[in-house]
């Protein structure tokens, strides 16, 4: 089951829906990410969608995936490269 924190829900409603990023899109990204990384600083997983320019930050809790936040950036490749280079995302 996929759950969303209040923060993630609010970000989707206030910012991301305008860009076509809905809960349904995020659930599809989680089920079939273009790339899956791990955040060594926050100890969370990162599901990437290059076509949507989105990084979904989530945790695994029991049988659930809990979406913590969603990062949208038109420069997502640069953000990911930078975080990989410093060793934050592996």
Gaussian input, Z-matrix of N, CA and C with variables (Angstrom, degrees):
# hf/3-21g

backbone

0 1
 N
 C     1     B1
 C     2     B2     1     A1
 N     3     B3     2     A2     1     D1
 C     4     B4     3     A3     2     D2
 C     5     B5     4     A4     3     D3
 N     6     B6     5     A5     4     D4
 C     7     B7     6     A6     5     D5
 C     8     B8     7     A7     6     D6
 N     9     B9     8     A8     7     D7
 C    10    B10     9     A9     8     D8
 C    11    B11    10    A10     9     D9
 N    12    B12    11    A11    10    D10
 C    13    B13    12    A12    11    D11
 C    14    B14    13    A13    12    D12
 N    15    B15    14    A14    13    D13
 C    16    B16    15    A15    14    D14
 C    17    B17    16    A16    15    D15
 N    18    B18    17    A17    16    D16
 C    19    B19    18    A18    17    D17
 C    20    B20    19    A19    18    D18
 N    21    B21    20    A20    19    D19
 C    22    B22    21    A21    20    D20
 C    23    B23    22    A22    21    D21
 N    24    B24    23    A23    22    D22
 C    25    B25    24    A24    23    D23
 C    26    B26    25    A25    24    D24
 N    27    B27    26    A26    25    D25
 C    28    B28    27    A27    26    D26
 C    29    B29    28    A28    27    D27
 N    30    B30    29    A29    28    D28
 C    31    B31    30    A30    29    D29
 C    32    B32    31    A31    30    D30
 N    33    B33    32    A32    31    D31
 C    34    B34    33    A33    32    D32
 C    35    B35    34    A34    33    D33
 N    36    B36    35    A35    34    D34
 C    37    B37    36    A36    35    D35
 C    38    B38    37    A37    36    D36
 N    39    B39    38    A38    37    D37
 C    40    B40    39    A39    38    D38
 C    41    B41    40    A40    39    D39
 N    42    B42    41    A41    40    D40
 C    43    B43    42    A42    41    D41
 C    44    B44    43    A43    42    D42
 N    45    B45    44    A44    43    D43
 C    46    B46    45    A45    44    D44
 C    47    B47    46    A46    45    D45
 N    48    B48    47    A47    46    D46
 C    49    B49    48    A48    47    D47
 C    50    B50    49    A49    48    D48
 N    51    B51    50    A50    49    D49
 C    52    B52    51    A51    50    D50
 C    53    B53    52    A52    51    D51
 N    54    B54    53    A53    52    D52
 C    55    B55    54    A54    53    D53
 C    56    B56    55    A55    54    D54
 N    57    B57    56    A56    55    D55
 C    58    B58    57    A57    56    D56
 C    59    B59    58    A58    57    D57
 N    60    B60    59    A59    58    D58
 C    61    B61    60    A60    59    D59
 C    62    B62    61    A61    60    D60
 N    63    B63    62    A62    61    D61
 C    64    B64    63    A63    62    D62
 C    65    B65    64    A64    63    D63
 N    66    B66    65    A65    64    D64
 C    67    B67    66    A66    65    D65
 C    68    B68    67    A67    66    D66
 N    69    B69    68    A68    67    D67
 C    70    B70    69    A69    68    D68
 C    71    B71    70    A70    69    D69
 N    72    B72    71    A71    70    D70
 C    73    B73    72    A72    71    D71
 C    74    B74    73    A73    72    D72
 N    75    B75    74    A74    73    D73
 C    76    B76    75    A75    74    D74
 C    77    B77    76    A76    75    D75
 N    78    B78    77    A77    76    D76
 C    79    B79    78    A78    77    D77
 C    80    B80    79    A79    78    D78
 N    81    B81    80    A80    79    D79
 C    82    B82    81    A81    80    D80
 C    83    B83    82    A82    81    D81
 N    84    B84    83    A83    82    D82
 C    85    B85    84    A84    83    D83
 C    86    B86    85    A85    84    D84
 N    87    B87    86    A86    85    D85
 C    88    B88    87    A87    86    D86
 C    89    B89    88    A88    87    D87
 N    90    B90    89    A89    88    D88
 C    91    B91    90    A90    89    D89
 C    92    B92    91    A91    90    D90
 N    93    B93    92    A92    91    D91
 C    94    B94    93    A93    92    D92
 C    95    B95    94    A94    93    D93
 N    96    B96    95    A95    94    D94
 C    97    B97    96    A96    95    D95
 C    98    B98    97    A97    96    D96
 N    99    B99    98    A98    97    D97
 C   100   B100    99    A99    98    D98
 C   101   B101   100   A100    99    D99
 N   102   B102   101   A101   100   D100
 C   103   B103   102   A102   101   D101
 C   104   B104   103   A103   102   D102
 N   105   B105   104   A104   103   D103
 C   106   B106   105   A105   104   D104
 C   107   B107   106   A106   105   D105
 N   108   B108   107   A107   106   D106
 C   109   B109   108   A108   107   D107
 C   110   B110   109   A109   108   D108
 N   111   B111   110   A110   109   D109
 C   112   B112   111   A111   110   D110
 C   113   B113   112   A112   111   D111
 N   114   B114   113   A113   112   D112
 C   115   B115   114   A114   113   D113
 C   116   B116   115   A115   114   D114
 N   117   B117   116   A116   115   D115
 C   118   B118   117   A117   116   D116
 C   119   B119   118   A118   117   D117
 N   120   B120   119   A119   118   D118
 C   121   B121   120   A120   119   D119
 C   122   B122   121   A121   120   D120
 N   123   B123   122   A122   121   D121
 C   124   B124   123   A123   122   D122
 C   125   B125   124   A124   123   D123
 N   126   B126   125   A125   124   D124
 C   127   B127   126   A126   125   D125
 C   128   B128   127   A127   126   D126
 N   129   B129   128   A128   127   D127
 C   130   B130   129   A129   128   D128
 C   131   B131   130   A130   129   D129
 N   132   B132   131   A131   130   D130
 C   133   B133   132   A132   131   D131
 C   134   B134   133   A133   132   D132
 N   135   B135   134   A134   133   D133
 C   136   B136   135   A135   134   D134
 C   137   B137   136   A136   135   D135
 N   138   B138   137   A137   136   D136
 C   139   B139   138   A138   137   D137
 C   140   B140   139   A139   138   D138
 N   141   B141   140   A140   139   D139
 C   142   B142   141   A141   140   D140
 C   143   B143   142   A142   141   D141
 N   144   B144   143   A143   142   D142
 C   145   B145   144   A144   143   D143
 C   146   B146   145   A145   144   D144
 N   147   B147   146   A146   145   D145
 C   148   B148   147   A147   146   D146
 C   149   B149   148   A148   147   D147
 N   150   B150   149   A149   148   D148
 C   151   B151   150   A150   149   D149
 C   152   B152   151   A151   150   D150
 N   153   B153   152   A152   151   D151
 C   154   B154   153   A153   152   D152
 C   155   B155   154   A154   153   D153
 N   156   B156   155   A155   154   D154
 C   157   B157   156   A156   155   D155
 C   158   B158   157   A157   156   D156
 N   159   B159   158   A158   157   D157
 C   160   B160   159   A159   158   D158
 C   161   B161   160   A160   159   D159
 N   162   B162   161   A161   160   D160
 C   163   B163   162   A162   161   D161
 C   164   B164   163   A163   162   D162
 N   165   B165   164   A164   163   D163
 C   166   B166   165   A165   164   D164
 C   167   B167   166   A166   165   D165
 N   168   B168   167   A167   166   D166
 C   169   B169   168   A168   167   D167
 C   170   B170   169   A169   168   D168
 N   171   B171   170   A170   169   D169
 C   172   B172   171   A171   170   D170
 C   173   B173   172   A172   171   D171
 N   174   B174   173   A173   172   D172
 C   175   B175   174   A174   173   D173
 C   176   B176   175   A175   174   D174
 N   177   B177   176   A176   175   D175
 C   178   B178   177   A177   176   D176
 C   179   B179   178   A178   177   D177
 N   180   B180   179   A179   178   D178
 C   181   B181   180   A180   179   D179
 C   182   B182   181   A181   180   D180
 N   183   B183   182   A182   181   D181
 C   184   B184   183   A183   182   D182
 C   185   B185   184   A184   183   D183
 N   186   B186   185   A185   184   D184
 C   187   B187   186   A186   185   D185
 C   188   B188   187   A187   186   D186
 N   189   B189   188   A188   187   D187
 C   190   B190   189   A189   188   D188
 C   191   B191   190   A190   189   D189
 N   192   B192   191   A191   190   D190
 C   193   B193   192   A192   191   D191
 C   194   B194   193   A193   192   D192
 N   195   B195   194   A194   193   D193
 C   196   B196   195   A195   194   D194
 C   197   B197   196   A196   195   D195
 N   198   B198   197   A197   196   D196
 C   199   B199   198   A198   197   D197
 C   200   B200   199   A199   198   D198
 N   201   B201   200   A200   199   D199
 C   202   B202   201   A201   200   D200
 C   203   B203   202   A202   201   D201
 N   204   B204   203   A203   202   D202
 C   205   B205   204   A204   203   D203
 C   206   B206   205   A205   204   D204
 N   207   B207   206   A206   205   D205
 C   208   B208   207   A207   206   D206
 C   209   B209   208   A208   207   D207
 N   210   B210   209   A209   208   D208
 C   211   B211   210   A210   209   D209
 C   212   B212   211   A211   210   D210
 N   213   B213   212   A212   211   D211
 C   214   B214   213   A213   212   D212
 C   215   B215   214   A214   213   D213
 N   216   B216   215   A215   214   D214
 C   217   B217   216   A216   215   D215
 C   218   B218   217   A217   216   D216
 N   219   B219   218   A218   217   D217
 C   220   B220   219   A219   218   D218
 C   221   B221   220   A220   219   D219
 N   222   B222   221   A221   220   D220
 C   223   B223   222   A222   221   D221
 C   224   B224   223   A223   222   D222
 N   225   B225   224   A224   223   D223
 C   226   B226   225   A225   224   D224
 C   227   B227   226   A226   225   D225
 N   228   B228   227   A227   226   D226
 C   229   B229   228   A228   227   D227
 C   230   B230   229   A229   228   D228
 N   231   B231   230   A230   229   D229
 C   232   B232   231   A231   230   D230
 C   233   B233   232   A232   231   D231
 N   234   B234   233   A233   232   D232
 C   235   B235   234   A234   233   D233
 C   236   B236   235   A235   234   D234
 N   237   B237   236   A236   235   D235
 C   238   B238   237   A237   236   D236
 C   239   B239   238   A238   237   D237
 N   240   B240   239   A239   238   D238
 C   241   B241   240   A240   239   D239
 C   242   B242   241   A241   240   D240
 N   243   B243   242   A242   241   D241
 C   244   B244   243   A243   242   D242
 C   245   B245   244   A244   243   D243
 N   246   B246   245   A245   244   D244
 C   247   B247   246   A246   245   D245
 C   248   B248   247   A247   246   D246
 N   249   B249   248   A248   247   D247
 C   250   B250   249   A249   248   D248
 C   251   B251   250   A250   249   D249
 N   252   B252   251   A251   250   D250
 C   253   B253   252   A252   251   D251
 C   254   B254   253   A253   252   D252
 N   255   B255   254   A254   253   D253
 C   256   B256   255   A255   254   D254
 C   257   B257   256   A256   255   D255
 N   258   B258   257   A257   256   D256
 C   259   B259   258   A258   257   D257
 C   260   B260   259   A259   258   D258
 N   261   B261   260   A260   259   D259
 C   262   B262   261   A261   260   D260
 C   263   B263   262   A262   261   D261
 N   264   B264   263   A263   262   D262
 C   265   B265   264   A264   263   D263
 C   266   B266   265   A265   264   D264
 N   267   B267   266   A266   265   D265
 C   268   B268   267   A267   266   D266
 C   269   B269   268   A268   267   D267

   B1=1.4488
   B2=1.5304
   B3=1.3024
   B4=1.4656
   B5=1.5247
   B6=1.3360
   B7=1.4610
   B8=1.5258
   B9=1.3142
   B10=1.4523
   B11=1.5237
   B12=1.3349
   B13=1.4637
   B14=1.5222
   B15=1.3241
   B16=1.4666
   B17=1.5270
   B18=1.3293
   B19=1.4683
   B20=1.5286
   B21=1.3342
   B22=1.4686
   B23=1.5278
   B24=1.3301
   B25=1.4677
   B26=1.5248
   B27=1.3270
   B28=1.4622
   B29=1.5319
   B30=1.3216
   B31=1.4666
   B32=1.5291
   B33=1.3141
   B34=1.4659
   B35=1.5276
   B36=1.3338
   B37=1.4661
   B38=1.5311
   B39=1.3343
   B40=1.4615
   B41=1.5206
   B42=1.3392
   B43=1.4582
   B44=1.5273
   B45=1.3073
   B46=1.4620
   B47=1.5178
   B48=1.3322
   B49=1.4695
   B50=1.5185
   B51=1.3334
   B52=1.4681
   B53=1.5252
   B54=1.3340
   B55=1.4617
   B56=1.5318
   B57=1.3333
   B58=1.4609
   B59=1.5154
   B60=1.3448
   B61=1.4681
   B62=1.5318
   B63=1.3190
   B64=1.4635
   B65=1.5262
   B66=1.3277
   B67=1.4661
   B68=1.5222
   B69=1.3304
   B70=1.4643
   B71=1.5323
   B72=1.3306
   B73=1.4703
   B74=1.5240
   B75=1.3190
   B76=1.4604
   B77=1.5299
   B78=1.3250
   B79=1.4699
   B80=1.5294
   B81=1.3324
   B82=1.4691
   B83=1.5223
   B84=1.3335
   B85=1.4670
   B86=1.5251
   B87=1.3247
   B88=1.4600
   B89=1.5313
   B90=1.3172
   B91=1.4710
   B92=1.5200
   B93=1.3472
   B94=1.4633
   B95=1.5384
   B96=1.3583
   B97=1.4620
   B98=1.5338
   B99=1.3321
   B100=1.4631
   B101=1.5239
   B102=1.3284
   B103=1.4593
   B104=1.5188
   B105=1.3335
   B106=1.4580
   B107=1.5218
   B108=1.3297
   B109=1.4607
   B110=1.5220
   B111=1.3458
   B112=1.4566
   B113=1.5201
   B114=1.3309
   B115=1.4605
   B116=1.5252
   B117=1.3347
   B118=1.4663
   B119=1.5284
   B120=1.3172
   B121=1.4576
   B122=1.5315
   B123=1.3411
   B124=1.4747
   B125=1.5218
   B126=1.3512
   B127=1.4762
   B128=1.5286
   B129=1.3387
   B130=1.4658
   B131=1.5183
   B132=1.3049
   B133=1.4558
   B134=1.5292
   B135=1.3407
   B136=1.4597
   B137=1.5262
   B138=1.3310
   B139=1.4689
   B140=1.5251
   B141=1.3389
   B142=1.4589
   B143=1.5156
   B144=1.3272
   B145=1.4622
   B146=1.5188
   B147=1.3304
   B148=1.4684
   B149=1.5289
   B150=1.3150
   B151=1.4651
   B152=1.5369
   B153=1.3304
   B154=1.4635
   B155=1.5289
   B156=1.3553
   B157=1.4778
   B158=1.5272
   B159=1.3367
   B160=1.4595
   B161=1.5259
   B162=1.3395
   B163=1.4605
   B164=1.5267
   B165=1.3256
   B166=1.4611
   B167=1.5255
   B168=1.3191
   B169=1.4537
   B170=1.5291
   B171=1.3443
   B172=1.4664
   B173=1.5131
   B174=1.3206
   B175=1.4605
   B176=1.5148
   B177=1.3180
   B178=1.4598
   B179=1.5148
   B180=1.3294
   B181=1.4618
   B182=1.5270
   B183=1.3154
   B184=1.4699
   B185=1.5253
   B186=1.3244
   B187=1.4648
   B188=1.5227
   B189=1.3312
   B190=1.4641
   B191=1.5247
   B192=1.3187
   B193=1.4559
   B194=1.5213
   B195=1.3297
   B196=1.4600
   B197=1.5344
   B198=1.3191
   B199=1.4602
   B200=1.5274
   B201=1.3328
   B202=1.4591
   B203=1.5245
   B204=1.3332
   B205=1.4575
   B206=1.5226
   B207=1.3144
   B208=1.4575
   B209=1.5244
   B210=1.3268
   B211=1.4603
   B212=1.5197
   B213=1.3269
   B214=1.4591
   B215=1.5136
   B216=1.3359
   B217=1.4506
   B218=1.5144
   B219=1.3327
   B220=1.4581
   B221=1.5278
   B222=1.3247
   B223=1.4673
   B224=1.5307
   B225=1.3292
   B226=1.4656
   B227=1.5188
   B228=1.3148
   B229=1.4744
   B230=1.5200
   B231=1.3245
   B232=1.4665
   B233=1.5300
   B234=1.3148
   B235=1.4703
   B236=1.5232
   B237=1.3285
   B238=1.4681
   B239=1.5297
   B240=1.3216
   B241=1.4719
   B242=1.5223
   B243=1.3278
   B244=1.4642
   B245=1.5330
   B246=1.3189
   B247=1.4691
   B248=1.5257
   B249=1.3128
   B250=1.4656
   B251=1.5268
   B252=1.3375
   B253=1.4557
   B254=1.5274
   B255=1.3220
   B256=1.4656
   B257=1.5359
   B258=1.3277
   B259=1.4647
   B260=1.5088
   B261=1.3135
   B262=1.4683
   B263=1.5191
   B264=1.3265
   B265=1.4743
   B266=1.5202
   B267=1.3217
   B268=1.4720
   B269=1.5084
   A1=109.09
   A2=116.77
   A3=122.40
   A4=108.70
   A5=115.16
   A6=121.33
   A7=108.92
   A8=116.08
   A9=122.36
   A10=109.55
   A11=117.00
   A12=119.52
   A13=108.30
   A14=115.99
   A15=119.87
   A16=110.23
   A17=116.36
   A18=120.37
   A19=110.80
   A20=116.14
   A21=120.26
   A22=110.85
   A23=116.97
   A24=120.50
   A25=111.14
   A26=115.76
   A27=120.73
   A28=110.77
   A29=116.68
   A30=120.15
   A31=110.99
   A32=116.44
   A33=120.33
   A34=109.84
   A35=116.66
   A36=120.88
   A37=113.04
   A38=116.96
   A39=120.13
   A40=113.82
   A41=118.02
   A42=119.65
   A43=114.02
   A44=115.89
   A45=119.45
   A46=114.91
   A47=118.70
   A48=120.03
   A49=111.14
   A50=116.76
   A51=120.81
   A52=111.15
   A53=116.07
   A54=122.48
   A55=112.05
   A56=116.55
   A57=120.84
   A58=114.03
   A59=116.98
   A60=121.57
   A61=107.57
   A62=115.72
   A63=122.27
   A64=109.50
   A65=115.94
   A66=120.01
   A67=110.69
   A68=116.75
   A69=121.08
   A70=110.69
   A71=117.26
   A72=121.31
   A73=109.45
   A74=117.06
   A75=121.23
   A76=110.91
   A77=116.89
   A78=120.02
   A79=111.01
   A80=117.48
   A81=120.94
   A82=110.89
   A83=116.75
   A84=120.78
   A85=110.02
   A86=117.37
   A87=120.74
   A88=111.80
   A89=116.83
   A90=120.58
   A91=112.40
   A92=116.40
   A93=119.79
   A94=110.28
   A95=117.24
   A96=119.33
   A97=111.55
   A98=115.33
   A99=119.87
   A100=109.95
   A101=115.54
   A102=121.54
   A103=107.57
   A104=115.94
   A105=121.14
   A106=108.25
   A107=115.78
   A108=121.46
   A109=109.67
   A110=114.73
   A111=120.59
   A112=108.28
   A113=116.85
   A114=122.81
   A115=107.93
   A116=116.29
   A117=121.33
   A118=112.45
   A119=117.45
   A120=121.41
   A121=111.47
   A122=115.69
   A123=120.43
   A124=112.26
   A125=116.85
   A126=121.97
   A127=111.56
   A128=114.14
   A129=120.53
   A130=109.81
   A131=115.27
   A132=121.27
   A133=109.81
   A134=115.21
   A135=121.80
   A136=108.05
   A137=116.70
   A138=122.06
   A139=107.49
   A140=115.80
   A141=120.62
   A142=112.15
   A143=114.81
   A144=122.39
   A145=107.22
   A146=115.15
   A147=119.40
   A148=111.20
   A149=118.20
   A150=120.18
   A151=111.99
   A152=117.02
   A153=120.78
   A154=112.55
   A155=116.89
   A156=121.87
   A157=111.16
   A158=115.91
   A159=121.49
   A160=110.85
   A161=114.25
   A162=122.56
   A163=106.92
   A164=115.97
   A165=121.43
   A166=107.59
   A167=116.54
   A168=122.38
   A169=107.50
   A170=115.85
   A171=118.05
   A172=111.77
   A173=114.95
   A174=123.67
   A175=108.57
   A176=115.25
   A177=120.97
   A178=107.22
   A179=115.93
   A180=121.64
   A181=107.89
   A182=115.44
   A183=121.48
   A184=108.58
   A185=118.21
   A186=121.47
   A187=112.06
   A188=116.84
   A189=121.04
   A190=112.05
   A191=114.83
   A192=121.68
   A193=105.70
   A194=116.35
   A195=121.06
   A196=108.17
   A197=115.84
   A198=121.22
   A199=108.07
   A200=115.41
   A201=121.59
   A202=110.16
   A203=116.08
   A204=121.24
   A205=109.10
   A206=115.04
   A207=121.87
   A208=107.19
   A209=115.62
   A210=120.61
   A211=107.91
   A212=115.80
   A213=121.12
   A214=107.55
   A215=116.73
   A216=120.44
   A217=109.66
   A218=115.89
   A219=119.14
   A220=109.73
   A221=116.84
   A222=123.64
   A223=110.73
   A224=117.24
   A225=121.10
   A226=112.41
   A227=118.34
   A228=120.27
   A229=110.94
   A230=117.31
   A231=120.49
   A232=111.14
   A233=116.55
   A234=121.14
   A235=109.37
   A236=116.71
   A237=121.41
   A238=110.28
   A239=117.68
   A240=120.95
   A241=111.20
   A242=116.84
   A243=121.42
   A244=110.50
   A245=116.34
   A246=119.17
   A247=111.64
   A248=117.74
   A249=120.17
   A250=110.79
   A251=116.52
   A252=121.27
   A253=112.13
   A254=117.35
   A255=120.01
   A256=112.05
   A257=115.99
   A258=120.04
   A259=114.92
   A260=117.24
   A261=119.01
   A262=111.31
   A263=116.50
   A264=120.53
   A265=107.98
   A266=115.15
   A267=119.89
   A268=109.87
   D1=141.98
   D2=179.36
   D3=-106.29
   D4=124.22
   D5=178.70
   D6=-117.78
   D7=157.68
   D8=-179.24
   D9=-123.54
   D10=135.17
   D11=173.57
   D12=-70.12
   D13=163.92
   D14=176.80
   D15=-59.38
   D16=-38.92
   D17=178.89
   D18=-59.42
   D19=-47.63
   D20=-178.94
   D21=-63.22
   D22=-43.60
   D23=178.74
   D24=-58.90
   D25=-45.30
   D26=-178.04
   D27=-65.25
   D28=-41.60
   D29=179.84
   D30=-63.82
   D31=-40.38
   D32=178.45
   D33=-62.76
   D34=-48.40
   D35=-177.48
   D36=-65.79
   D37=-42.12
   D38=-173.02
   D39=-85.67
   D40=-30.13
   D41=-172.89
   D42=-122.09
   D43=-49.51
   D44=-165.72
   D45=-80.69
   D46=-28.77
   D47=179.44
   D48=-60.16
   D49=-33.17
   D50=178.20
   D51=-61.01
   D52=-26.49
   D53=-178.89
   D54=-96.51
   D55=5.26
   D56=-179.90
   D57=83.76
   D58=12.79
   D59=179.40
   D60=-97.67
   D61=102.94
   D62=-178.97
   D63=-108.91
   D64=174.51
   D65=175.27
   D66=-57.86
   D67=-38.33
   D68=-179.02
   D69=-64.04
   D70=-41.42
   D71=177.88
   D72=-63.26
   D73=-43.82
   D74=-179.38
   D75=-63.61
   D76=-40.20
   D77=177.82
   D78=-63.64
   D79=-38.69
   D80=176.42
   D81=-64.10
   D82=-40.92
   D83=178.41
   D84=-62.22
   D85=-42.94
   D86=179.76
   D87=-64.34
   D88=-36.20
   D89=-179.51
   D90=-75.28
   D91=-28.91
   D92=-175.95
   D93=-147.55
   D94=70.55
   D95=-178.09
   D96=-72.59
   D97=152.24
   D98=173.67
   D99=-70.35
   D100=-33.17
   D101=178.21
   D102=-151.95
   D103=144.14
   D104=179.38
   D105=-121.92
   D106=124.51
   D107=-178.08
   D108=-124.37
   D109=173.35
   D110=176.69
   D111=-127.43
   D112=132.25
   D113=178.37
   D114=-88.33
   D115=108.14
   D116=-175.57
   D117=-73.93
   D118=-15.73
   D119=179.91
   D120=-87.39
   D121=-43.77
   D122=-177.40
   D123=-98.02
   D124=-6.33
   D125=-179.34
   D126=57.63
   D127=46.89
   D128=179.26
   D129=-132.66
   D130=163.50
   D131=179.29
   D132=-92.86
   D133=153.82
   D134=-178.22
   D135=-131.14
   D136=114.72
   D137=177.16
   D138=-102.18
   D139=124.53
   D140=-175.94
   D141=-106.35
   D142=142.76
   D143=171.19
   D144=-128.06
   D145=108.62
   D146=-178.70
   D147=-69.64
   D148=-34.42
   D149=-177.32
   D150=-70.71
   D151=-25.46
   D152=179.01
   D153=-101.66
   D154=-5.93
   D155=-175.48
   D156=57.18
   D157=45.61
   D158=-173.23
   D159=-129.04
   D160=139.09
   D161=168.92
   D162=-118.17
   D163=122.51
   D164=178.94
   D165=-101.02
   D166=117.72
   D167=-179.80
   D168=-95.33
   D169=123.93
   D170=-175.92
   D171=-146.66
   D172=164.69
   D173=176.04
   D174=-121.38
   D175=155.35
   D176=172.11
   D177=-100.66
   D178=127.43
   D179=179.07
   D180=-135.02
   D181=110.47
   D182=-175.55
   D183=55.34
   D184=-121.70
   D185=179.45
   D186=-97.64
   D187=14.21
   D188=-176.09
   D189=-112.36
   D190=152.60
   D191=166.36
   D192=-106.50
   D193=128.31
   D194=-178.10
   D195=-112.69
   D196=112.97
   D197=179.35
   D198=-76.30
   D199=118.39
   D200=-178.96
   D201=-85.36
   D202=-49.30
   D203=178.36
   D204=-159.07
   D205=169.91
   D206=178.56
   D207=-130.53
   D208=128.77
   D209=178.66
   D210=-105.64
   D211=123.38
   D212=172.54
   D213=-110.36
   D214=132.40
   D215=175.45
   D216=-151.94
   D217=131.37
   D218=174.64
   D219=-67.67
   D220=-15.41
   D221=178.05
   D222=-108.59
   D223=34.31
   D224=-174.55
   D225=-55.29
   D226=-41.49
   D227=-179.22
   D228=-58.90
   D229=-39.19
   D230=178.96
   D231=-69.59
   D232=-40.32
   D233=177.99
   D234=-60.60
   D235=-47.33
   D236=-178.49
   D237=-65.24
   D238=-45.77
   D239=179.55
   D240=-58.58
   D241=-43.65
   D242=-179.71
   D243=-62.49
   D244=-46.03
   D245=-178.40
   D246=-70.01
   D247=-32.14
   D248=174.24
   D249=-68.19
   D250=-42.19
   D251=-177.95
   D252=-60.78
   D253=-39.69
   D254=-179.74
   D255=-84.35
   D256=-3.80
   D257=176.92
   D258=87.06
   D259=8.29
   D260=179.91
   D261=-73.26
   D262=-45.87
   D263=177.59
   D264=-107.09
   D265=127.22
   D266=178.47
   D267=-125.72

